[in-house]
Amino acid sequence: MGIELKFLTDDPGEIEIVERYWALNPDGTFCGSVISLLPFRETQKARDLVALVQSYATAYYTGTICPDCGRHPLINTRSDYKVVHYQKLCQHCEDDAILERIIEDEEHG
């Protein structure tokens, strides 16, 4: 199990902070806290750093594949990584399933 990163930037500093944010220890825990990554440039708050990391790269959990679409699930935060193991569908397919149930309820309600 691991994390695949697709970078949306060419800036070496931005790539490095993304890699440090998503870095895993051999036991699957994260290397250090988000706060340990601060400050980063002008960023002083953890939530602001997470938003920056999300704008610099897209992260996918490689430990599972969605049975509906066959893709690795998208993870936006470290919290997503901790719960993605328990999800049956990726978030995109889960959102589609919820929308389909809403439409069906409206058609039959």
N, C-alpha and C positions, 0 to 999 in steps of 0.2 A: 504494500500500500504506500502511496506517496502522493505528491502534488506536482502537477504539470503546470508550468507557467507559460503564458503567451504574452510577451511584452508588447506594450503599446507605445513604447518610448525607446529612444536610442541613447538617452543620457546615462552615462556610466553610474553616476551617483544615484539616480532614480532606480536603475536596475539593481544596484547593490542593496538599497533599502528594501526593495521588494523581496529579494533573495533572503535577506536577514529576517524580515517579517515572517516568511513562510518556512524558514529553516527548521528541520526536525532533528531531534536526537534519535539515536538508534532505537530507543524504546517507543518512538512515535509521539513523544511530547515535544512541545515547541521549545526552541533554544532561547531562553530568556523571555522576559515580559515585553509587552509593547512599550511600556514606560522606559525600559532599558535602551530603546532605540532613539529616545528623545535626548536633546533636541535634534531635529533634522531640518537643516537650513533655517527657515523662519518658523517652522512648526514646533509648537510647544505642548500641544494637547494630544493625548492618545487618540481620541475620536477623529481629530483632524488628520493625524498620520494615517489612520485606517482608510479614510476617504482618499488620501493621496495615493496610497498603495493600490486601491481599487482603480484609480484613474491611470496608473502606470502599467498595470498588467491584469490579465484575467487568469484566475486559478481554477484548476479542475482536480477533483479527487480521483486518482487512478486506481483505487482499491475496489471499485465496483463499476458496473455498467448498467444503465437504465434498461429494464426489460422492454420498455415501449419504443424508445428511440435509438437505443444502442450506443448512446454517448456517455462519456464520463460526466458525473454531476458537477455543475458549477458551484464553487464555494466562494463567498464574498468576504468572509471573516474567519478568524480562528474558531469562533463558536460554531459556524457552519461545519467546519471540519470535524468537530467533536460529535455532531449529531448525524452527519451524512451516512454513517455506517448503519443507522437504523431506518433510513428511509427506503421505501420500496421503489419509488419513482424519483427521477430527477425533479428539481423544482419546476422546470418548464412543463414537463408532462403532468405533474401534480396540479399546476395552475390550470392547464387545459382540462383536466378531469373535473376540477371544481367548477369551471365555467360550463362544461357540458351538463353537470348536475343542476346548476342554476337554470339553464335554458330548459331542461327537461321539466323541472319543477314549475316554471312559468307556463310552459305549454300544457301541463296537466293540472295546473292549479287554478 
